[in-house]
Amino acid sequence: MNSKNLFSPILLGDIELKNRIFMSPMTRNRVDQNDVIMNIAATYYSQRADAGLIISEATYVTPGGKVRTSQPGIFNNEQIKAWKNVTDAVHEKGGVMFAQLSHSGRSAIPEYNGGLHPVAPSSIAFNSGSHGSISEKSGAPVIPTALSVPEIRGLINAYRQAAENAKAAGFDGVELHAGNAGLVEQFLHAVSNIRTDEYGGSLERRAKFLLDVIDELIAVFGKSRVGLRLSPHDRLSDQYDADPIYTTTFIAREMDNRGIAYINVLEPYNKFDDYIPYPKDDPETLANIRAHFNGVLIANGGYHLSSGNIAIEDHLVDAIAFARLFLANPDLPYRFKHALPLNQPDPRTFYGNGAEGYLDYPYLAD
């Protein structure tokens, strides 16, 4: 068997990718007052088109679904047109780009959503302090409105429409965001879902929302152009999975049955560094997902060149998604390949409105 590493090409569904160095979703807040992605995003993303795959920042699918002050949407014509400028720029540079589709559920802050009240599987608020530094407005907990079954089906249709919009915007595929304390994860976890109908109770019923949405995305893009994002070790907004092995086994098997292109797993960062503290006693889920899913498995979270190569060479995963390193190094594949020094990311400019810390990280590839 030929040895593979970060620089090996890989088949993602029906798309041949040039390497296994993927760009992770990263919210950057570069949108206008109507949550339309700014023109500078076309330059930002196309600068990183040498990634095997670019996954967009979390893009919310319907009004009321964002958690931050500034997050791009994909539910109206102006937003679609702006995203089309981005994907055109990426494709012109030979890149491949998927849209990450999201909804914040109970994490949505009314002040940032035109006063719309947050919705969730159940009327359970999270401890707002667990939001960390996401927002200065996250100090007052808001009890979300429990969704009715017709409203749930309306949101499933909203995800399908968002996939249609992503296709119109030129994206090559879509990733369902089912982690980081968003609505899909809120349905998955018993701590936030105490429903007794078809969308609550056993894991199989709590996962029905995720599965219904995935099926709609497949109906739009085909199974080979759909991915799934999971964060089994997250503790954002009081999300907690009492049995992540059972949950990831069930989800991996369901995704394998559907034949989706990939599963993208957010790993505990403290496997490699202490940038974000994660529980050290959580059971390992990556190998468990690998055992039950035959599509492309992506790991994200604190990886570097050496650790990424080892994970691929040892067949633990098929690709690595890099966040902070890609943020600060638009030519990251080139730097990795030639063992060149890396720019250090500046957290001060992670979230903002301008080009500083967005377009001005220097290239060495030139």
URRA-V970202 format. One record per residue. RES is the residue in one letter. PHI is phi as a letter, one per 30 degrees, with the letter a starting at -180 (* if undefined). PSI is psi in whole degrees, -180 to 180 (999 if undefined). OMEGA is omega in degrees with one decimal (* if undefined). Layout:
RES	PHI	PSI	OMEGA
RES	PHI	PSI	OMEGA
//
This chain:
M	*	131	179.6
N	d	138	178.0
S	d	140	178.7
K	c	151	175.5
N	b	-170	-176.6
L	e	-25	-174.4
F	c	-1	179.4
S	d	141	173.4
P	d	161	-178.7
I	b	145	176.8
L	c	117	176.6
L	c	102	-173.2
G	i	-116	178.6
D	c	18	-178.3
I	c	126	174.8
E	d	117	-179.5
L	c	146	-171.9
K	d	-21	177.3
N	a	179	-178.1
R	c	22	177.1
I	c	96	-173.8
F	c	153	175.6
M	c	119	-176.8
S	d	154	172.5
P	d	134	178.9
M	b	116	176.1
T	d	129	-177.0
R	b	-8	174.5
N	i	19	178.4
R	c	76	178.2
V	b	163	176.7
D	d	-171	-174.8
Q	d	-14	178.0
N	c	17	-179.7
D	h	36	172.1
V	c	128	-179.9
I	e	134	-175.7
M	d	159	178.9
N	e	-32	-177.7
I	d	-17	178.5
A	d	-29	178.1
A	d	-41	177.1
T	d	-45	-178.3
Y	e	-52	-177.1
Y	d	-39	-178.6
S	d	-26	173.3
Q	e	-26	-174.3
R	c	22	-175.4
A	d	-8	175.2
D	d	-7	171.4
A	d	147	174.2
G	e	-41	177.6
L	b	135	170.6
I	c	128	172.8
I	c	125	-174.0
S	d	163	170.5
E	d	160	180.0
A	e	124	-174.8
T	b	116	-169.9
Y	d	149	-162.4
V	c	-12	-177.1
T	a	151	178.5
P	e	140	-177.9
G	j	2	-172.5
G	c	15	-178.5
K	c	156	-178.2
V	c	-28	-175.9
R	c	172	175.1
T	d	-39	-172.5
S	b	110	-179.8
Q	b	134	-177.1
P	d	145	173.5
G	c	174	177.2
I	b	46	-176.0
F	b	4	174.3
N	b	169	-172.6
N	d	-38	-179.6
E	d	-41	179.2
Q	d	-41	179.3
I	d	-45	-179.2
K	d	-42	180.0
A	d	-41	177.4
W	d	-32	178.1
K	d	-37	176.0
N	d	-37	180.0
V	d	-51	-176.9
T	d	-34	175.8
D	d	-43	-179.5
A	d	-40	178.5
V	d	-45	-179.5
H	d	-35	178.5
E	d	-30	178.6
K	c	6	177.2
G	i	18	-177.5
G	c	167	176.7
V	b	135	-172.8
M	b	129	172.9
F	c	150	175.5
A	c	131	173.6
Q	d	120	-177.1
L	c	131	-172.3
S	b	162	168.9
H	b	135	-172.4
S	d	-14	178.6
G	h	-129	-175.9
R	d	-14	177.2
S	d	-10	-179.4
A	d	139	-177.9
I	c	121	-174.2
P	e	-40	-177.7
E	d	-24	180.0
Y	c	3	-176.5
N	b	36	177.7
G	i	26	179.8
G	i	-2	179.6
L	d	135	-177.6
H	d	141	179.7
P	d	149	177.2
V	c	158	-176.1
A	a	173	175.6
P	d	-38	-178.4
S	b	160	-178.2
S	d	67	179.5
I	b	119	177.2
A	d	152	173.2
F	c	164	173.2
N	d	109	-171.3
S	d	-25	177.3
G	d	-24	-179.1
S	d	-6	174.2
H	d	-14	-177.0
G	i	-136	-175.1
S	c	20	-178.8
I	e	-39	-173.8
S	a	141	173.9
E	d	-11	-179.7
K	c	7	-176.3
S	c	21	-178.5
G	d	-26	-177.5
A	c	114	-179.2
P	d	144	178.6
V	c	126	177.6
I	d	118	-177.0
P	d	161	174.6
T	d	128	177.5
A	d	131	-178.8
L	d	138	170.2
S	d	164	178.6
V	d	-44	175.4
P	d	-37	177.7
E	d	-37	176.1
I	d	-45	179.9
R	d	-32	174.6
G	d	-40	177.9
L	d	-37	175.9
I	e	-42	176.3
N	d	-33	177.6
A	d	-39	175.6
Y	d	-41	178.8
R	d	-44	179.4
Q	d	-37	177.7
A	d	-38	176.2
A	d	-41	175.2
E	e	-42	179.1
N	d	-39	178.5
A	d	-38	177.1
K	d	-42	177.9
A	d	-30	180.0
A	d	-1	174.1
G	j	7	177.0
F	d	149	-179.4
D	d	-15	179.5
G	a	-175	-178.7
V	b	150	173.7
E	c	128	174.6
L	d	123	177.4
H	d	108	-178.5
A	c	30	179.6
G	b	-165	173.3
N	h	39	172.1
A	i	17	178.3
G	d	-179	-173.3
L	e	-43	-177.6
V	d	-43	178.3
E	d	-33	177.7
Q	d	-36	174.1
F	d	-38	-175.4
L	d	-36	-169.7
H	c	133	178.7
A	d	-25	-179.2
V	d	-24	-178.4
S	c	-1	-178.3
N	b	103	177.8
I	c	27	179.8
R	d	158	177.1
T	b	9	179.5
D	c	-158	-175.5
E	d	-14	179.9
Y	c	17	179.8
G	a	169	-179.7
G	j	-113	179.1
S	d	163	176.3
L	e	-41	-178.5
E	e	-35	177.9
R	d	-36	177.5
R	d	-27	179.4
A	d	-4	-175.6
K	d	-37	179.2
F	d	-49	178.4
L	e	-48	-176.4
L	d	-40	178.8
D	d	-41	179.1
V	d	-46	178.8
I	e	-43	-179.8
D	d	-36	177.6
E	d	-38	178.1
L	d	-40	176.6
I	d	-38	179.8
A	d	-29	-178.9
V	d	-50	-171.0
F	c	-16	-170.2
G	i	150	-172.6
K	d	-29	-175.9
S	d	-3	179.8
R	c	23	-178.3
V	b	134	176.1
G	b	170	-177.6
L	b	134	176.8
R	c	128	177.1
L	b	150	173.6
S	b	76	-171.4
P	d	-19	-175.1
H	c	8	-176.3
D	d	151	171.3
R	b	15	178.8
L	e	140	172.9
S	h	39	175.6
D	i	13	176.0
Q	d	140	-177.6
Y	a	132	177.7
D	c	116	-177.2
A	d	-22	-178.5
D	b	73	-176.1
P	d	-25	177.7
I	d	-47	179.4
Y	d	-43	-178.2
T	d	-49	-176.7
T	d	-31	175.6
T	d	-47	-179.2
F	d	-47	-177.6
I	d	-44	-179.2
A	e	-42	179.2
R	d	-41	179.3
E	d	-40	179.0
M	d	-36	177.6
D	d	-40	177.3
N	d	-35	-179.2
R	d	-17	176.9
G	i	31	-179.1
I	d	164	-172.7
A	d	-44	-174.3
Y	a	162	165.4
I	b	130	-176.3
N	c	113	-171.4
V	c	123	173.0
L	d	115	-178.4
E	d	161	172.3
P	d	123	-179.0
Y	d	-31	-175.1
N	d	10	165.2
K	d	-28	-175.0
F	b	-32	179.3
D	a	-178	-175.8
D	c	30	-178.7
Y	e	-45	175.2
I	b	123	-179.8
P	d	131	175.9
Y	b	156	178.0
P	e	131	-177.9
K	d	-10	-176.9
D	c	9	176.6
D	d	143	175.1
P	d	147	178.4
E	d	129	-178.4
T	c	-21	-172.8
L	d	-48	-180.0
A	d	-33	178.6
N	d	-43	176.8
I	d	-43	178.6
R	e	-38	-176.5
A	d	-21	-173.3
H	c	-1	-176.8
F	b	126	-176.1
N	c	-2	175.4
G	d	-169	178.6
V	d	128	177.8
L	c	125	-178.2
I	c	135	173.7
A	c	146	-179.4
N	b	133	175.8
G	k	86	174.0
G	i	5	-179.8
Y	d	152	173.9
H	b	-172	-177.9
L	e	-51	-174.4
S	d	-47	-178.6
S	d	-34	176.4
G	d	-44	178.2
N	d	-42	180.0
I	d	-44	-179.0
A	d	-37	179.5
I	d	-44	-179.6
E	d	-33	179.3
D	d	6	176.8
H	i	26	175.2
L	d	-38	179.1
V	b	173	179.7
D	c	-21	-178.5
A	a	162	177.9
I	b	132	173.9
A	c	125	-178.8
F	c	137	179.8
A	c	-82	-175.9
R	e	-39	-178.9
L	d	-36	178.1
F	d	-32	176.6
L	e	-44	-174.0
A	c	-13	-176.1
N	b	88	-178.1
P	d	-24	178.5
D	c	39	-174.6
L	e	-45	178.9
P	e	-40	178.9
Y	d	-46	-179.7
R	d	-43	177.4
F	d	-48	-174.5
K	d	-34	-176.4
H	c	11	177.3
A	h	46	-177.7
L	c	158	179.6
P	d	152	-178.8
L	c	140	169.1
N	d	146	176.4
Q	c	134	-179.1
P	d	147	179.3
D	c	101	-177.3
P	e	-24	-179.3
R	d	-27	-176.3
T	c	13	178.8
F	e	-46	-177.2
Y	c	121	-177.5
G	a	-164	-175.9
N	b	-4	-172.9
G	b	-169	-175.4
A	d	-22	-178.4
E	d	129	-178.4
G	i	12	-176.8
Y	b	-50	-178.4
L	c	-6	-167.4
D	c	8	172.7
Y	d	130	-172.7
P	d	150	173.8
Y	c	151	161.8
L	c	-19	-176.2
A	d	-21	178.9
D	d	999	*
//
